[in-house]
Amino acid sequence: MEAGELLAVVLSLATLLGGVVIILAGLRYRTQIRELRHKERLAMIDKGMLPPPEFDPQIVFSRGLQQRSLSFGIVVVGLGFALMFLIGIAGGALDAGVGIGGAVVIVGIAFIVRSIFAAPPDRRSETPPPMSPPAPPSDFLKP
């Protein structure tokens, strides 16, 4: 194996390992955020406050589509780079590998861009959901 081929294999493996580490870190962060939201919600319930609804079905549905599109785009980009690697280096046809793999990568990038622009509308400008009702006045229960 020549030095250039060895470098290409090492860089490919390092890139794959880096991607896996980034994905695992993202999953861990997401899990921690969900746990904190759950603890906050439980604390509100313990204090007698009425927590806001957990989700708006329309936003959840559109975010689900956005996440699927992003995930699919990332997988397609990975497949494109894999094709590029297999055809270009293992098959010995670098031009064909870049052409075919590059076309698949472009399709994956299109899905990623679609997921970015298909973001749900920003609802911060709308009226917030009603909070828990105020406590009754202290003389309310007195005879």
N, C-alpha and C positions, 0 to 999 in steps of 0.2 A: 504494500500500500504506500503510495507516495505521500509526501508531506501535505500537499494541497488537499488530497482526498481525506486524509486524517483530520485536517483542520475543519473541513466541511462537516464531517461526521460529529466531531466534538462540538462544533457550534450548533448543529441541529439538536443534539441531545441537551445541550445547555439551554437552548431556547424552549424545548419541550418541558424540561424540568422547571424552568422559570415560570412558564405558563401554569403549570400544575400548582406551584407554590402560590402564585397570585390568586388562583381560583380558590384554593383552600383558605387563604387569608380572608378573601371576600366572604366566603360562607361563614367563617367564624365571626366576622364583624356583624354580618346580618343576623346571626343567631343571638349575639349579645344585645343588639338593638331590640329585637323582638322580646327578649327576656326583660329588658328595662321597661318597655311599654307595658308589658303584662304586670310587672311590679307596681308601676305607677297607677294603672287601672285598679289593682287590688287595694292600694293605699287610699285611693279616692273612695272606693266602696266602703272600706273600713271607717273612714271619717264621716260617712253618711252622705257623701256627695253623689250626685247622679252623673256618671261619666258620659261623655258624648258617645254617639254610636260609633262602633268600631270601624265601619267602612261604608262607603257609598258604592252600591253595586255597579253603577256605571263606570266609576273611576277604576274599581278593581278589575272589571272586564277589559277596559282599554289598556290598563297597565299589564294585564296578563298577555294580551296580544302583543304589546310592545316588548315584553320580556321574551316571549317565544320568538319573535322576529330577531331580536338581538342574539339569542342563543343559537338560533339556526344560522344566522350570519357568521357567527364565530366558528361554528362547526364547518361551514362551507369554506371559509378562509383557510382553516386548518387542512381540510381535504385538498384544497388547491395547492397549498405549499407542499403537502405530501406527494401529490402528483408531480409537482415540479421537481421535487427531490428524486422520486423514483425514476421518472422518465429521463431527467437530465443527467443525473449522476450514475444511477444503476444501469440505465439503458444506454448510456453513452451518447444521447442525442440532446445536448444542452439547449439548442434552439427550439426543438419540439417540446421539451419539458417546460421551458419558460412560456411558450405560446399556449399550450393546453392548460398547464397549471395556473398561469396568469389569468386566463379567461375565467377559470373557476373562482379564483381569488376576487376578481372584479364582481362576480355575481354575489359572493359573500359580503363584500363591502357594500353593495347595493342594499342588501338586507339590513346591515348595521345602520346605514344612513336612514333607511325607512323607519327603523325603530326609534331613531333620534327625533325625526320630524313627526312621527305619529304619537308624540307624547300627549297625554290627556290635558285638557284645558286647565289653566290655572284657576282654581276656585277660591283663592285668597281674597279676591275683591268682592265676593258675595257675602251676604250676611252670615255670620257664624251660627252654628246650631245653638238652640237655647240651652243655657246652663241650668243647674238645679235651682228650684224655686228658693227664694229667700226664706230665712227662718221667720216664723211668726213672731210678732212682738211679745215681749215678756209678760205683758198684762193680758194677753189673749186667753190664757187658761185660768186666770183668777176669777173668782165668783163676784 
